[in-house]
Amino acid sequence: MKIGVLALQGAVTEHIGMLSALDAEAVPVRLSSELDDLDALIIPGGESTTISKLLSDYGLIEPIRKLAKQGFPLFGTCAGLVLLAKKVPDLEMESVGVMDIEVKRNAFGRQVDSFEADLQIPALGNENFHGVFIRAPIIEKAERSVEILCKLNGSPVAVRQGKMLACAFHPELTDDLRFHRYFLDLVKGEAVCKK
């Protein structure tokens, strides 16, 4: 499998490292032409306004949106979750907007309010997943077509819709490969969907 990691800003090398550890070919993506021979794309955490502006500047929004409508697998972490959401009231820039969710940015506070928490994510097994939340968003609303994989304090922080996966935390900043393995299973059509 060849997995692209959007390399405009954010935790790019960390995602590439996780995918490489799982024996997937991981390549940085900066241009729309680099989407052509991929099996999936990860939109990493970073600063959602900056990434959105760069997506627009590089002409990537519409090509990614078109791929998503064709069932192309996407995985967004933190800012990537924001950019995949159809509704983000406090984002002034255009997002990719392909997941049926509404997201609030920086929902837990500023950088100094960043934290870590052990999460129960049944799709990944019985063992807790250590979530790293940095200026993290939350999912305020999710349509019926969206499967909620995990909640924190009653709010969804990880979701799946078809072959799209998104989380409010940074699995790439841990040494736990399970979330990336789950995405690769999704790409291969092996991940179990409850919806």
C-alpha positions in Angstrom: 0.0 0.0 0.0 1.1 3.5 -0.8 -0.2 6.1 1.8 0.2 9.8 1.3 0.7 12.2 4.2 -0.2 15.8 3.4 3.1 17.6 3.9 2.1 21.3 4.0 2.5 21.8 7.8 2.2 19.7 10.9 3.2 16.3 12.2 4.2 14.8 8.8 7.4 12.9 9.7 5.6 11.3 12.7 2.9 9.8 10.6 5.4 8.6 8.0 7.3 6.9 10.8 4.1 5.1 12.0 3.2 3.9 8.6 6.8 2.8 7.9 6.7 0.8 11.1 3.7 -1.0 9.7 5.5 -1.8 6.5 3.3 0.6 4.4 5.0 2.8 1.8 4.5 6.4 3.1 5.1 9.4 0.9 4.8 13.2 1.5 2.1 14.9 -0.6 2.3 18.6 -1.5 0.9 18.7 -5.1 -2.4 17.4 -6.5 -0.5 15.3 -9.1 1.0 13.3 -6.1 -2.5 12.1 -5.2 -2.8 10.0 -8.4 -1.2 6.7 -7.4 -2.1 6.6 -3.7 -4.2 4.1 -1.8 -5.1 6.6 0.9 -4.2 10.0 2.4 -3.5 11.2 6.0 -4.1 14.9 6.9 -2.0 15.5 10.0 -2.4 17.7 13.0 -0.9 21.2 12.8 -2.7 24.5 12.5 -6.0 24.2 10.7 -6.1 27.7 9.4 -2.6 27.5 8.0 -3.2 24.0 6.4 -6.5 25.2 4.9 -4.8 28.2 3.4 -2.0 26.1 1.9 -4.5 23.5 0.6 -6.2 26.3 -1.2 -3.0 27.9 -2.4 -1.8 24.5 -3.8 -5.1 23.7 -5.4 -5.6 20.5 -3.3 -9.1 21.1 -1.8 -11.2 20.0 -4.8 -9.0 17.0 -5.8 -9.1 15.6 -2.2 -12.9 16.3 -2.0 -13.4 14.6 -5.3 -11.4 11.5 -4.2 -13.4 11.3 -0.9 -16.7 11.3 -2.8 -15.3 8.3 -4.8 -14.7 6.4 -1.5 -11.0 7.2 -1.2 -9.7 6.5 2.3 -8.8 9.6 4.4 -7.5 9.9 7.9 -7.4 13.3 9.7 -5.8 13.8 13.1 -6.5 17.0 15.2 -6.3 19.8 12.5 -7.0 17.0 10.0 -10.3 16.3 11.7 -11.2 20.0 11.5 -10.4 20.0 7.8 -12.5 16.9 7.0 -15.6 18.2 8.8 -18.5 19.6 6.8 -19.2 22.3 9.4 -16.6 24.3 11.4 -18.3 27.5 12.5 -15.1 29.2 13.7 -12.9 28.3 10.7 -12.8 31.2 8.2 -10.9 29.3 5.5 -12.5 26.7 3.3 -12.1 23.1 4.5 -12.2 19.8 2.6 -15.6 19.3 4.2 -16.4 15.7 3.4 -17.4 14.2 6.8 -20.9 14.6 8.2 -19.7 16.2 11.5 -19.6 19.6 13.1 -16.4 20.5 14.9 -15.4 23.1 17.4 -11.7 24.0 17.2 -9.5 24.4 20.3 -12.4 23.1 22.4 -10.2 22.2 25.4 -8.4 25.6 25.5 -5.1 27.0 24.3 -1.7 25.3 24.0 -1.1 25.5 27.7 -4.3 23.5 28.3 -3.0 20.5 26.3 -3.2 17.2 28.0 -3.1 13.4 27.7 -5.8 10.9 28.5 -6.3 7.1 28.4 -9.1 6.4 26.0 -11.4 3.4 25.6 -11.6 2.6 21.8 -13.3 -0.8 21.4 -12.4 -0.9 17.7 -8.7 -1.0 18.7 -9.1 -3.7 21.3 -9.6 -3.9 25.1 -6.4 -2.0 26.1 -6.7 1.8 26.5 -5.2 4.0 23.9 -3.1 6.9 25.2 -4.5 10.1 23.6 -2.3 13.2 23.2 -4.6 16.3 23.0 -2.9 19.5 21.8 -5.2 22.5 21.2 -7.7 19.8 20.4 -11.1 20.1 18.7 -14.2 18.2 19.6 -17.0 16.8 17.5 -20.2 18.7 18.5 -22.6 17.0 16.1 -22.4 13.8 14.1 -24.9 12.5 11.6 -26.3 9.0 11.7 -23.9 7.9 9.0 -21.0 8.6 11.3 -19.8 5.9 13.7 -18.5 7.2 17.0 -15.4 5.3 18.0 -14.5 7.1 21.2 -15.8 9.8 23.5 -14.1 11.9 26.1 -16.2 13.7 28.8 -19.3 12.8 26.7 -18.0 14.4 23.5 -16.9 12.3 20.5 -13.2 12.5 19.8 -12.8 9.8 17.2 -15.1 8.9 14.4 -15.4 6.9 11.2 -17.6 7.4 8.2 -17.2 4.8 5.4 -13.5 4.8 4.6 -12.8 8.1 6.4 -11.4 8.2 9.9 -10.8 11.2 12.1 -9.7 11.8 15.7 -9.2 14.9 17.8 -5.9 13.6 19.3 -2.4 12.7 18.0 -1.9 9.0 17.7 1.3 9.7 15.7 2.9 11.2 18.9 2.7 7.9 20.7 4.5 4.5 20.1 1.1 2.8 19.8 0.6 1.6 16.2 -3.0 0.5 16.6 -4.8 3.5 15.2 -2.7 3.6 12.1 -3.1 -0.2 11.8 -6.8 0.3 12.0 -6.7 2.8 9.2 -4.6 0.5 7.0 -7.2 -2.2 7.7 -9.9 0.3 6.6 -7.9 1.0 3.4 -7.7 -2.8 2.7 -11.4 -3.2 3.5 -10.7 -5.3 6.6 -11.9 -3.0 9.4 -15.3 -3.9 10.8 -17.9 -1.1 10.6 -20.8 -1.0 13.0 -22.9 1.3 10.8 
